[in-house]
């Protein structure tokens, strides 16, 4: 989400602030004083203590009734603001130390920048060390938390923290056809063993698939994302490949769902005709959805430019 300046520009006049999306003028970073640092920590921890989300610094907003809608670029112009500086502000002013964020920076002419802060849902409640308060995103604002809310969020640590990733290996690159191998990976980043999980992988149907589905992977019916049909594949801890006795993941354990571990390879073929007909225009990402016992559903994408190199 919001991996390019074009995707950010597409928000103008359409996207509104929500519990998971916040727009900030770049002027907010004109002076990086103590008050600004405190506000920055407050906003990020509020997202972490809610369901996670994205804060975009460098966008003006327009009031439309009760909605705050993205209007235009109003970029960060302070040249002293850096990714490293913001990272240090967050990690040194949160308790416990919060590291579940990613900062992307995009240049905007003539000399501005847009900062996109992707914030993960925290696995416990995070406190701002600036004012010793806990904050949570409520609607479109960051509010101080009550005791019962803090206790509720702290209980997240009892839930497993399993994450998924889709990487691509180039197998063939010819003038009229490319072949890519999809490598789904799971990693347990929590302190509890994960016993039951289900991973859905959605592949744009205009690609030619060469799956060896069977006992451990099921091909489901087609689904649609943004006016394009996808083919869905389902991996599950309930369907063991012959090579494994268990699909549980211990803390810090990683599992690649590949032939080496008993899963069928999933190869994608992209020919030039399909690329020109639909893929080049729509630039569809690969998509995944992860379900785990006692944890919220997670979703993610591998952007088009990372998996298709025509």
C-alpha positions as CSV (number, residue, x, y, z in Angstrom):
1,X,0.0,0.0,0.0
2,X,1.3,3.4,-1.0
3,X,4.5,2.1,-2.5
4,X,4.9,4.8,-5.1
5,X,4.3,8.5,-5.6
6,X,1.6,7.5,-8.2
7,X,-0.3,5.5,-5.6
8,X,-0.2,8.5,-3.2
9,X,-1.4,10.9,-5.9
10,X,-4.3,8.6,-6.6
11,X,-5.6,9.4,-3.1
12,X,-6.3,13.0,-3.9
13,X,-10.0,13.9,-3.9
14,X,-10.9,10.3,-3.1
15,X,-9.4,8.9,0.1
16,X,-10.4,10.1,3.5
17,X,-8.9,9.8,6.9
18,X,-9.9,6.7,8.8
19,X,-9.0,4.6,11.8
20,X,-6.1,3.2,9.7
21,X,-5.1,6.2,7.5
22,X,-3.9,9.7,8.5
23,X,-2.8,12.7,6.4
24,X,-0.3,15.2,7.7
25,X,1.0,18.4,6.1
26,X,4.8,18.4,5.6
27,X,4.9,21.6,7.6
28,X,4.5,19.4,10.7
29,X,8.2,18.7,10.4
30,X,9.4,22.3,9.8
31,X,10.9,22.4,13.3
32,X,11.8,19.1,15.0
33,X,11.5,20.4,18.5
34,X,10.4,18.5,21.6
35,X,6.7,19.1,21.0
36,X,6.8,17.8,17.4
37,X,8.7,14.7,18.5
38,X,6.1,14.1,21.2
39,X,3.3,14.4,18.7
40,X,5.0,12.1,16.3
41,X,5.4,9.4,18.9
42,X,1.8,9.9,20.0
43,X,0.5,9.4,16.5
44,X,2.5,6.3,15.8
45,X,1.8,4.6,19.1
46,X,-1.9,5.3,18.7
47,X,-1.9,3.3,15.5
48,X,0.1,0.5,17.1
49,X,-2.3,0.3,20.0
50,X,-5.2,0.1,17.6
51,X,-5.1,-2.0,14.5
52,X,-2.1,-0.5,12.8
53,X,-2.3,1.7,9.7
54,X,-0.5,4.4,7.6
55,X,0.5,8.0,8.3
56,X,1.5,10.1,5.3
57,X,3.4,13.3,6.0
58,X,3.3,15.6,3.0
59,X,-0.4,15.8,2.1
60,X,-2.8,18.6,2.6
61,X,-6.4,17.7,3.4
62,X,-9.8,19.2,2.6
63,X,-12.8,19.2,4.9
64,X,-15.9,17.8,3.1
65,X,-18.7,17.7,5.6
66,X,-17.5,15.3,8.4
67,X,-14.7,13.9,6.2
68,X,-11.1,14.8,5.9
69,X,-10.1,14.1,2.3
70,X,-6.6,14.1,0.8
71,X,-6.3,17.2,-1.4
72,X,-2.7,17.7,-2.8
73,X,0.9,17.4,-2.0
74,X,2.2,19.7,0.8
75,X,5.6,18.1,1.2
76,X,8.2,18.0,3.9
77,X,10.7,20.7,3.0
78,X,13.0,20.5,6.1
79,X,16.2,18.9,4.7
80,X,17.3,17.8,8.1
81,X,14.5,15.3,8.6
82,X,15.7,11.8,7.8
83,X,14.5,8.2,8.0
84,X,17.2,7.5,10.6
85,X,16.2,10.5,12.7
86,X,12.5,9.5,12.8
87,X,13.5,5.9,13.6
88,X,15.6,7.0,16.6
89,X,12.8,9.3,17.8
90,X,10.4,6.3,17.8
91,X,12.6,3.7,19.3
92,X,14.0,5.9,22.0
93,X,10.7,7.4,23.1
94,X,8.5,4.3,23.4
95,X,8.1,1.8,26.2
96,X,8.5,-1.0,25.4
97,X,10.6,-0.1,22.4
98,X,8.4,-0.1,19.3
99,X,10.0,-1.3,16.1
100,X,7.0,-2.5,14.1
101,X,7.1,0.3,11.5
102,X,8.5,1.0,8.1
103,X,9.4,4.5,6.7
104,X,9.4,5.1,3.0
105,X,10.4,8.4,1.4
106,X,9.3,9.7,-2.0
107,X,10.7,12.9,-3.6
108,X,8.2,15.6,-4.8
109,X,9.3,18.4,-7.1
110,X,10.8,20.9,-6.7
111,X,12.6,20.1,-3.4
112,X,10.0,18.3,-1.2
113,X,9.5,14.8,0.1
114,X,6.6,12.7,1.2
115,X,7.2,10.4,4.2
116,X,5.0,7.3,4.5
117,X,5.0,5.6,7.9
118,X,3.6,2.1,7.8
119,X,2.7,1.0,11.4
120,X,2.0,-2.6,12.4
121,X,-0.5,-3.5,15.1
122,X,1.5,-3.8,18.3
123,X,1.7,-7.1,20.2
124,X,1.2,-5.2,23.5
125,X,0.4,-1.7,24.6
126,X,3.1,0.9,23.8
127,X,3.6,4.0,26.0
128,X,4.9,7.4,24.9
129,X,7.9,8.3,27.1
130,X,7.3,12.0,26.4
131,X,4.2,12.3,28.6
132,X,4.0,8.7,30.1
133,X,0.6,8.2,28.4
134,X,-0.9,5.4,26.2
135,X,-2.7,6.5,23.1
136,X,-5.0,4.7,20.7
137,X,-6.5,5.6,17.3
138,X,-10.2,6.2,17.7
139,X,-11.9,7.1,14.4
140,X,-9.7,9.8,12.9
141,X,-8.1,11.0,16.2
142,X,-5.5,9.8,18.7
143,X,-7.0,9.6,22.1
144,X,-5.5,8.8,25.6
145,X,-6.4,5.3,26.6
146,X,-8.4,4.3,29.7
147,X,-7.1,1.6,32.0
148,X,-9.4,-1.2,30.7
149,X,-8.3,-0.4,27.1
150,X,-4.6,-0.6,28.1
151,X,-5.2,-4.0,29.8
152,X,-7.0,-5.3,26.7
153,X,-4.2,-4.3,24.3
154,X,-1.6,-5.8,26.7
155,X,-3.3,-9.1,26.4
156,X,-2.3,-9.2,22.7
157,X,1.0,-10.6,23.8
158,X,-0.8,-13.9,24.5
159,X,-1.6,-14.2,20.8
160,X,0.8,-15.8,18.2
161,X,2.6,-13.5,15.9
162,X,2.9,-15.3,12.5
163,X,3.9,-13.3,9.4
164,X,3.9,-14.2,5.7
165,X,5.9,-13.1,2.7
166,X,5.8,-13.9,-1.0
167,X,9.1,-13.8,-2.8
168,X,9.9,-14.5,-6.4
169,X,12.7,-16.4,-8.1
170,X,13.3,-15.7,-11.8
171,X,13.6,-19.0,-13.7
172,X,13.3,-18.0,-17.3
173,X,13.5,-14.6,-19.1
174,X,12.9,-14.8,-22.8
175,X,11.6,-12.2,-25.2
176,X,8.1,-13.5,-25.3
177,X,7.7,-15.3,-22.0
178,X,9.0,-15.1,-18.4
179,X,8.8,-17.8,-15.8
180,X,8.8,-17.0,-12.1
181,X,8.7,-19.3,-9.1
182,X,6.6,-18.2,-6.1
183,X,8.1,-18.8,-2.7
184,X,5.6,-18.3,0.2
185,X,7.3,-18.1,3.6
186,X,6.0,-18.1,7.1
187,X,7.9,-16.8,10.2
188,X,6.9,-17.0,13.8
189,X,8.1,-13.7,15.3
190,X,6.3,-14.2,18.6
191,X,7.0,-16.1,21.8
192,X,4.2,-18.7,21.4
193,X,4.2,-21.8,19.2
194,X,1.8,-21.5,16.3
195,X,-0.1,-24.8,15.8
196,X,-2.9,-23.9,13.3
197,X,-2.7,-21.5,10.4
198,X,-4.1,-21.0,6.9
199,X,-2.5,-19.0,4.1
200,X,-4.4,-17.9,1.0
201,X,-2.3,-16.8,-2.0
202,X,-4.0,-15.0,-4.9
203,X,-2.4,-14.9,-8.3
204,X,-3.6,-12.8,-11.3
205,X,-5.4,-15.2,-13.6
206,X,-3.9,-13.6,-16.8
207,X,-0.6,-15.4,-15.8
208,X,-0.3,-19.0,-16.8
209,X,0.1,-21.2,-13.8
210,X,1.9,-24.5,-13.5
211,X,0.8,-25.7,-10.0
212,X,1.2,-29.2,-8.8
213,X,-1.7,-28.9,-6.3
214,X,-2.6,-31.9,-4.3
215,X,-2.7,-33.0,-0.7
216,X,-0.9,-30.0,0.8
217,X,-2.2,-27.2,-1.5
218,X,-5.7,-26.6,-2.8
219,X,-6.7,-24.5,-5.8
220,X,-9.9,-22.6,-4.9
221,X,-12.4,-20.8,-7.1
222,X,-11.6,-17.5,-8.7
223,X,-11.8,-14.3,-6.7
224,X,-11.7,-10.6,-7.9
225,X,-9.5,-7.7,-6.7
226,X,-9.9,-4.3,-8.3
227,X,-11.7,-5.6,-11.5
228,X,-9.2,-8.4,-12.2
229,X,-9.7,-12.1,-11.7
230,X,-7.3,-13.9,-9.4
231,X,-6.7,-17.6,-8.9
232,X,-6.6,-18.6,-5.2
233,X,-4.4,-21.3,-3.6
234,X,-4.8,-22.4,0.0
235,X,-2.0,-23.7,2.2
236,X,-3.0,-25.0,5.6
237,X,-1.4,-26.6,8.7
238,X,-4.3,-29.1,8.6
239,X,-2.9,-30.6,5.3
240,X,0.5,-32.1,5.9
241,X,2.9,-32.8,3.0
242,X,4.4,-36.3,3.1
243,X,7.8,-35.0,4.1
244,X,6.7,-33.4,7.3
245,X,5.3,-34.7,10.6
246,X,4.0,-31.3,11.8
247,X,3.5,-27.8,10.5
248,X,3.7,-26.1,13.8
249,X,6.1,-23.2,14.0
250,X,8.2,-22.7,17.1
251,X,9.2,-19.1,18.2
252,X,11.6,-17.6,15.6
253,X,11.1,-20.5,13.2
254,X,10.8,-19.9,9.5
255,X,9.1,-22.2,7.0
256,X,9.4,-21.9,3.2
257,X,6.4,-23.6,1.5
258,X,8.5,-25.1,-1.3
259,X,9.3,-28.5,-2.8
260,X,12.3,-28.8,-0.5
261,X,9.8,-29.0,2.4
262,X,7.3,-31.2,0.7
263,X,5.1,-28.6,-0.9
264,X,4.5,-28.4,-4.7
265,X,6.3,-25.6,-6.6
266,X,4.0,-22.8,-7.8
267,X,5.4,-21.5,-11.1
268,X,4.0,-18.4,-12.9
269,X,4.3,-18.0,-16.7
270,X,3.8,-14.5,-18.1
271,X,3.7,-14.2,-21.9
272,X,4.1,-10.9,-23.8
273,X,0.5,-11.0,-25.1
274,X,-1.0,-11.2,-21.6
275,X,1.4,-8.6,-20.3
276,X,0.4,-6.0,-23.0
277,X,-3.3,-6.9,-22.8
278,X,-3.9,-6.5,-19.1
279,X,-0.9,-6.8,-16.7
280,X,1.0,-3.8,-18.0
281,X,-2.0,-1.5,-17.5
282,X,-3.4,-2.8,-14.2
283,X,0.0,-3.7,-12.6
284,X,-1.7,-6.2,-10.2
285,X,0.2,-7.2,-7.1
286,X,0.4,-10.8,-5.7
287,X,-1.8,-11.0,-2.6
288,X,-1.9,-13.1,0.5
289,X,-4.2,-13.5,3.5
290,X,-3.1,-15.3,6.7
291,X,-5.4,-16.7,9.4
292,X,-3.9,-17.9,12.7
293,X,-5.5,-19.2,16.0
294,X,-6.4,-16.4,18.4
295,X,-5.0,-13.6,16.2
296,X,-6.4,-11.1,13.8
297,X,-6.4,-11.8,10.1
298,X,-3.3,-10.4,8.2
299,X,-3.1,-9.3,4.6
300,X,-0.2,-8.3,2.4
301,X,1.0,-7.8,-1.2
302,X,4.0,-8.2,-3.4
303,X,3.9,-5.1,-5.7
304,X,3.8,-5.7,-9.4
305,X,7.2,-4.3,-10.1
306,X,8.8,-6.7,-7.7
307,X,7.4,-9.9,-9.3
308,X,7.0,-9.1,-13.0
309,X,10.1,-7.9,-14.7
310,X,9.0,-7.7,-18.4
